[in-house]
Amino acid sequence: MKGITALVSVLTLVAAAMAAACGGGDGEDKGTPKPPGSATVGAGSGIAFIGTSPGKPATNVYLVDADSGDVQQLTDTEETEWWPVWSRDRQRLGYVTAPLPQTGGEGTPIPEDAAQRQLVVANADGSGQQAIGGFVLLQEYSGGFSWSPDASQIVYMTSDPAEEPATSRLSLVNVADGSEVALPEERLGYLPAWSPDGTQIIFGAFVGDPDESGNRESELFLMSSDGSNVRQLTDRPGPDVDPAWSPDGSRIAWWGQDPQTESSQTQPNRIYMVDVQSGEVTELGEGADPVWSPDGQHIAFILQQQPEGGTFQVAPNADIWVIDIETGARSQLTQDPSADLWPVWSPDGQRIAFVSERDNPSGEIYLMSADGSDVRRLTDNDLSEAMLAWTPP
């Protein structure tokens, strides 16, 4: 996929923060997480996240109450856990787990044995953890799976680790009994996302032959939830990453790169939006990680500021912005010199949670009003925090 490896710029900033956590933090610890099963977070107020303790390579899933700031540890393993995703009914949480990591570039945790990556579902309080499905092909931009709206199934991307050359496919797994059905689509599918009404699945797929460097173009495709009626939704140069449905299912936002710029090291990430019915694509400007507001009127996103003579891959600053979908107006919500990442909307659309390094190099969770006002620190502990997931509306 052309330029796909250059799209990890946002994750690189987070990886550095998670590595910093291994050295400890300064200041008083006011938010020591409670052990699994010892606290209850109010309905609609829970924000799940991945946390790394100082000096430990393992990551676990935690839950913070957006009102009180109380933190509860949901999992307690010596493994690497990634990408918590809520079921639409808020009753279950899915995440990807893998054996203890080795250290990759820039301190990024990577599994020792990728073949052992596993999809796990648990109750909202962390109980009832159940491994389902097979090998999970994890992506830097997403956990590689999506819940059906009725929470009965999960679509995820999988692969045979022993297969040469490596390929990927999409598979449906029944949450109740673990039964699995491979979707018939033969393209190398990745990053699936279920439509709000449960009838369609958006996914990315490689197209065309590899170039001299082995890279391939990618496009977004739509299919019915049973794998039939596949149609190509986008047709443009460059990679298409992290598709996100609007709440009403009429549009899909994603991010990619400016195909007019030859150098993948200096070209900015850009956000695009497509009308599902007409196929009309609208470019929304520079940015990455688009997240729809619950009412579908705004998209929050990350924009990295490029230093003079620098590259977008090493830019030390990232801020949170919002786009008004009706007018196209863009508003900058955070302006701190440190990195502000992982924005998520509250279920009522009135607040946005995010991770920032402004007071702690390992990162803390903050809340602000949807217009960027009333910023307050929600957590204060020695965890390195990332990959936020607020309970759905």
C-alpha positions as CSV (number, residue, x, y, z in Angstrom):
1,M,0.0,0.0,0.0
2,K,1.7,3.1,-1.2
3,G,3.0,5.3,1.6
4,I,1.2,3.3,4.3
5,T,4.2,3.0,6.5
6,A,4.5,6.7,6.6
7,L,1.1,7.1,8.2
8,V,2.2,6.1,11.7
9,S,3.2,9.7,12.7
10,V,0.5,10.1,15.3
11,L,1.2,6.7,16.9
12,T,4.9,7.6,17.0
13,L,4.1,10.4,19.4
14,V,2.1,8.1,21.6
15,A,4.8,5.4,21.6
16,A,7.3,7.9,22.9
17,A,4.9,8.8,25.7
18,M,4.4,5.1,26.6
19,A,8.1,4.6,26.6
20,A,8.5,7.5,29.0
21,A,6.1,5.9,31.4
22,C,8.7,3.1,32.0
23,G,10.8,5.7,33.8
24,G,8.2,6.8,36.3
25,G,6.4,10.2,36.7
26,D,6.7,13.3,38.9
27,G,4.2,14.8,41.3
28,E,1.6,13.5,43.7
29,D,-0.3,10.4,42.5
30,K,-4.0,11.3,43.1
31,G,-5.5,8.7,40.8
32,T,-4.1,5.3,41.7
33,P,-6.2,2.8,39.7
34,K,-8.4,0.5,41.7
35,P,-7.8,-3.2,41.1
36,P,-10.2,-5.2,38.8
37,G,-13.7,-5.5,40.1
38,S,-13.3,-3.0,42.9
39,A,-15.2,0.0,41.4
40,T,-18.2,0.8,39.3
41,V,-18.3,3.5,36.7
42,G,-21.7,5.1,36.0
43,A,-23.5,4.3,32.8
44,G,-22.5,6.6,29.9
45,S,-19.6,8.2,31.8
46,G,-16.9,5.5,31.3
47,I,-13.8,6.1,29.2
48,A,-11.8,2.9,28.5
49,F,-8.1,3.3,27.7
50,I,-4.8,1.4,27.5
51,G,-2.4,2.0,30.4
52,T,1.2,1.2,30.9
53,S,2.8,1.2,34.4
54,P,6.3,2.5,35.0
55,G,9.0,-0.1,34.4
56,K,6.6,-2.7,33.0
57,P,6.4,-3.6,29.4
58,A,2.8,-5.0,29.7
59,T,-0.2,-2.8,28.9
60,N,-3.7,-3.3,30.4
61,V,-7.2,-2.0,29.9
62,Y,-8.5,0.6,32.4
63,L,-11.7,2.6,32.8
64,V,-12.0,6.1,34.1
65,D,-15.2,7.8,35.3
66,A,-15.5,11.0,33.3
67,D,-17.4,12.7,36.2
68,S,-15.4,11.6,39.3
69,G,-12.0,10.7,37.8
70,D,-12.0,7.4,39.5
71,V,-9.9,4.8,37.6
72,Q,-10.6,1.1,37.6
73,Q,-8.2,-1.5,36.2
74,L,-10.2,-3.9,34.0
75,T,-7.5,-6.4,33.1
76,D,-4.5,-7.6,35.0
77,T,-2.2,-9.6,32.7
78,E,1.5,-9.7,31.7
79,E,0.6,-9.2,28.1
80,T,0.2,-6.4,25.6
81,E,-3.3,-5.2,25.2
82,W,-4.5,-2.8,22.5
83,W,-7.4,-0.9,21.2
84,P,-10.5,-1.2,23.5
85,V,-13.7,-0.9,21.5
86,W,-17.2,-0.8,23.1
87,S,-20.2,-2.7,21.9
88,R,-23.0,-0.4,20.8
89,D,-25.1,-1.5,23.8
90,R,-22.3,-0.5,26.2
91,Q,-22.4,-3.9,27.9
92,R,-19.2,-5.4,26.4
93,L,-15.7,-4.3,25.6
94,G,-13.4,-5.8,22.9
95,Y,-9.7,-5.5,22.7
96,V,-6.6,-7.2,21.2
97,T,-4.1,-9.1,23.4
98,A,-0.7,-10.5,22.6
99,P,2.3,-12.0,24.5
100,L,4.8,-9.8,26.2
101,P,6.4,-7.4,23.7
102,Q,9.9,-6.7,22.6
103,T,10.8,-3.1,21.9
104,G,10.5,-1.8,18.4
105,G,11.5,1.5,16.9
106,E,10.9,4.6,19.0
107,G,9.9,2.4,21.9
108,T,6.8,1.0,20.2
109,P,5.6,-2.2,21.8
110,I,5.4,-5.1,19.2
111,P,4.3,-8.6,20.0
112,E,7.0,-11.3,20.4
113,D,4.9,-13.9,18.6
114,A,2.4,-12.2,16.3
115,A,0.7,-15.5,15.6
116,Q,-0.6,-15.4,19.2
117,R,-2.5,-12.1,18.9
118,Q,-6.0,-12.7,20.1
119,L,-9.3,-10.9,20.1
120,V,-10.9,-10.8,23.6
121,V,-14.3,-9.6,24.7
122,A,-15.2,-8.8,28.3
123,N,-18.1,-7.4,30.3
124,A,-18.0,-3.6,31.0
125,D,-16.5,-4.2,34.4
126,G,-13.7,-6.4,33.1
127,S,-15.3,-9.7,34.2
128,G,-16.1,-12.6,31.9
129,Q,-13.1,-12.2,29.6
130,Q,-13.4,-14.5,26.6
131,A,-11.0,-15.1,23.8
132,I,-12.7,-15.5,20.4
133,G,-11.8,-15.8,16.8
134,G,-8.3,-16.5,15.5
135,F,-5.2,-14.6,14.8
136,V,-5.8,-10.8,14.7
137,L,-3.9,-8.8,12.1
138,L,-3.3,-5.7,14.2
139,Q,-2.8,-2.3,12.5
140,E,-1.2,0.8,13.9
141,Y,-4.2,2.9,13.1
142,S,-6.9,0.6,14.5
143,G,-7.5,-2.6,16.4
144,G,-8.6,-4.1,13.1
145,F,-12.1,-5.1,14.3
146,S,-15.6,-3.7,14.6
147,W,-18.8,-4.7,16.6
148,S,-22.1,-5.3,14.8
149,P,-24.7,-2.8,16.0
150,D,-26.6,-5.5,17.9
151,A,-23.3,-6.6,19.6
152,S,-23.8,-10.2,18.4
153,Q,-20.9,-10.4,16.0
154,I,-17.5,-8.9,15.4
155,V,-15.8,-8.5,12.0
156,Y,-12.1,-8.5,12.2
157,M,-9.0,-8.8,9.9
158,T,-7.1,-12.0,10.2
159,S,-4.3,-13.8,8.4
160,D,-2.3,-17.0,8.3
161,P,1.0,-16.0,9.9
162,A,2.8,-18.9,8.2
163,E,1.5,-17.8,4.7
164,E,4.1,-16.5,2.3
165,P,3.6,-13.9,1.0
166,A,1.5,-12.5,3.9
167,T,-2.2,-11.9,3.1
168,S,-5.2,-10.7,5.0
169,R,-8.9,-11.4,5.0
170,L,-12.0,-10.4,6.9
171,S,-13.9,-12.8,9.1
172,L,-17.1,-12.7,11.1
173,V,-17.1,-14.3,14.6
174,N,-20.3,-14.9,16.7
175,V,-19.7,-13.5,20.2
176,A,-22.0,-15.9,21.9
177,D,-20.6,-19.2,20.7
178,G,-17.3,-18.3,19.0
179,S,-18.4,-19.7,15.6
180,E,-16.7,-18.0,12.7
181,V,-17.4,-17.4,9.0
182,A,-14.8,-16.2,6.6
183,L,-16.2,-13.5,4.3
184,P,-16.0,-14.5,0.6
185,E,-14.3,-11.2,-0.5
186,E,-10.9,-12.2,-1.9
187,R,-9.2,-8.8,-1.8
188,L,-6.7,-8.2,1.0
189,G,-9.1,-6.6,3.4
190,Y,-8.2,-4.4,6.4
191,L,-9.7,-1.9,8.9
192,P,-13.3,-3.0,8.7
193,A,-16.1,-0.9,10.2
194,W,-19.8,-1.9,10.5
195,S,-22.4,0.6,9.4
196,P,-24.8,2.0,12.1
197,D,-27.7,0.1,10.7
198,G,-25.8,-3.2,10.5
199,T,-26.4,-3.8,6.8
200,Q,-23.0,-2.9,5.4
201,I,-19.2,-3.1,6.2
202,I,-16.7,-0.6,5.0
203,F,-13.1,-1.9,4.6
204,G,-9.8,-1.0,2.9
205,A,-8.3,-3.2,0.3
206,F,-5.1,-3.3,-1.8
207,V,-5.6,-2.8,-5.6
208,G,-3.3,-3.2,-8.5
209,D,0.1,-4.7,-8.7
210,P,3.0,-3.8,-6.3
211,D,5.4,-1.2,-7.5
212,E,9.2,-1.6,-7.6
213,S,9.4,-1.1,-3.9
214,G,6.6,-3.7,-3.2
215,N,4.1,-1.0,-2.2
216,R,0.5,-1.2,-3.4
217,E,-2.3,1.3,-3.8
218,S,-5.4,0.9,-1.5
219,E,-9.0,2.0,-1.8
220,L,-12.1,1.8,0.3
221,F,-14.8,-0.8,-0.5
222,L,-18.4,-1.4,0.7
223,M,-20.1,-4.7,1.1
224,S,-23.2,-6.2,2.6
225,S,-22.7,-7.6,6.1
226,D,-22.7,-11.2,4.6
227,G,-19.9,-10.3,2.3
228,S,-22.0,-9.9,-0.9
229,N,-22.5,-6.9,-3.1
230,V,-19.0,-5.6,-2.9
231,R,-18.4,-2.2,-4.6
232,Q,-15.5,0.2,-4.7
233,L,-16.2,3.5,-3.0
234,T,-13.0,5.5,-3.6
235,D,-10.6,5.8,-6.5
236,R,-7.7,8.0,-5.8
237,P,-3.9,7.8,-5.4
238,G,-2.4,7.2,-2.0
239,P,-3.5,5.1,1.0
240,D,-6.9,5.3,2.6
241,V,-6.9,4.7,6.4
242,D,-9.2,4.4,9.4
243,P,-12.7,4.8,7.8
244,A,-15.4,6.1,10.2
245,W,-19.2,6.1,9.6
246,S,-21.3,9.1,10.4
247,P,-23.9,8.4,13.0
248,D,-26.7,8.3,10.4
249,G,-24.7,6.1,8.0
250,S,-24.9,8.5,5.1
251,R,-21.2,9.5,5.0
252,I,-17.8,8.0,5.8
253,A,-14.7,9.9,6.8
254,W,-11.1,8.7,6.7
255,W,-7.6,10.0,6.4
256,G,-4.8,9.5,3.9
257,Q,-2.1,11.6,2.3
258,D,-2.0,14.3,-0.4
259,P,-1.3,12.3,-3.6
260,Q,0.2,15.5,-5.2
261,T,3.2,15.4,-3.0
262,E,5.9,12.9,-3.9
263,S,7.8,12.6,-0.6
264,S,5.9,10.5,2.0
265,Q,8.2,12.1,4.6
266,T,7.0,15.6,4.2
267,Q,3.5,15.4,2.8
268,P,0.7,16.1,5.3
269,N,-2.1,13.7,6.3
270,R,-5.5,14.8,5.0
271,I,-9.0,14.0,5.9
272,Y,-11.6,13.0,3.3
273,M,-15.3,12.3,3.4
274,V,-17.4,10.4,0.9
275,D,-21.2,10.3,0.4
276,V,-22.2,6.6,0.6
277,Q,-25.0,6.9,-2.0
278,S,-23.4,9.2,-4.6
279,G,-19.8,8.3,-4.1
280,E,-18.9,12.0,-4.1
281,V,-15.6,12.6,-2.2
282,T,-14.9,15.9,-0.3
283,E,-11.5,16.8,1.0
284,L,-11.7,18.4,4.4
285,G,-8.1,19.6,4.7
286,E,-5.1,18.5,6.6
287,G,-5.5,16.2,9.7
288,A,-5.7,12.6,10.8
289,D,-7.8,10.3,13.1
290,P,-11.3,11.7,12.3
291,V,-14.0,11.1,15.0
292,W,-17.6,12.0,14.4
293,S,-19.7,13.9,17.0
294,P,-22.8,12.0,18.1
295,D,-25.1,14.3,16.1
296,G,-23.0,13.9,13.0
297,Q,-22.5,17.7,12.6
298,H,-18.8,17.8,13.5
299,I,-15.6,15.8,13.2
300,A,-12.8,16.1,15.7
301,F,-9.3,15.3,14.4
302,I,-5.6,15.6,15.1
303,L,-3.4,18.1,13.2
304,Q,0.4,18.0,13.7
305,Q,2.2,21.2,13.2
306,Q,5.2,20.9,10.9
307,P,8.3,22.7,12.2
308,E,10.3,24.7,9.6
309,G,12.5,22.2,7.8
310,G,11.0,19.3,9.6
311,T,8.8,16.4,8.6
312,F,5.3,15.4,9.6
313,Q,6.6,12.1,11.0
314,V,8.7,13.8,13.7
315,A,6.7,16.9,14.5
316,P,6.7,17.3,18.3
317,N,3.3,19.1,18.4
318,A,-0.2,17.7,17.7
319,D,-3.4,19.6,18.4
320,I,-7.1,18.8,18.4
321,W,-9.3,20.6,15.9
322,V,-12.9,20.3,14.9
323,I,-14.6,20.6,11.4
324,D,-18.1,21.9,11.0
325,I,-19.5,19.5,8.3
326,E,-22.1,21.9,7.0
327,T,-19.8,24.9,6.5
328,G,-16.4,23.3,6.4
329,A,-15.1,25.7,9.0
330,R,-12.2,24.4,11.0
331,S,-11.6,25.4,14.7
332,Q,-8.5,24.7,16.7
333,L,-9.5,23.5,20.2
334,T,-6.1,22.9,21.8
335,Q,-2.9,25.0,21.5
336,D,-0.5,23.5,23.9
337,P,3.1,23.0,22.8
338,S,2.9,19.3,23.8
339,A,1.1,16.6,22.0
340,D,-2.7,16.3,22.3
341,L,-4.0,13.0,21.0
342,W,-6.8,10.4,20.9
343,P,-9.9,12.7,20.9
344,V,-13.2,11.1,21.7
345,W,-16.7,12.6,22.1
346,S,-18.9,12.2,25.2
347,P,-22.2,10.4,24.4
348,D,-24.1,13.7,24.6
349,G,-21.6,15.5,22.3
350,Q,-20.9,18.2,24.9
351,R,-17.4,17.2,25.9
352,I,-14.2,15.8,24.3
353,A,-11.7,13.7,26.1
354,F,-8.1,13.5,25.0
355,V,-4.6,12.5,26.1
356,S,-2.0,15.2,26.6
357,E,1.6,15.4,27.6
358,R,1.3,19.0,28.9
359,D,1.7,18.2,32.6
360,N,3.2,14.7,32.4
361,P,5.5,13.4,29.6
362,S,3.9,10.0,29.9
363,G,0.5,11.5,29.2
364,E,-2.8,12.1,31.2
365,I,-6.4,12.2,30.2
366,Y,-8.1,15.6,30.0
367,L,-11.6,16.8,29.3
368,M,-12.8,20.0,27.6
369,S,-16.1,21.4,26.3
370,A,-16.8,20.7,22.7
371,D,-15.8,24.3,21.8
372,G,-12.4,23.8,23.5
373,S,-13.2,25.7,26.7
374,D,-13.1,24.5,30.3
375,V,-10.1,22.2,29.9
376,R,-9.5,20.1,33.0
377,R,-7.2,17.2,33.9
378,L,-9.2,14.0,34.6
379,T,-6.4,11.6,35.6
380,D,-3.3,12.1,37.7
381,N,-1.3,8.9,38.0
382,D,1.9,7.2,36.9
383,L,0.3,5.3,33.9
384,S,1.0,6.1,30.3
385,E,-2.4,6.4,28.8
386,A,-3.6,6.0,25.2
387,M,-6.3,4.7,22.9
388,L,-9.4,6.2,24.5
389,A,-12.9,4.8,24.0
390,W,-15.9,6.6,25.5
391,T,-19.0,4.6,26.1
392,P,-21.3,5.0,23.0
393,P,-24.4,7.3,23.1
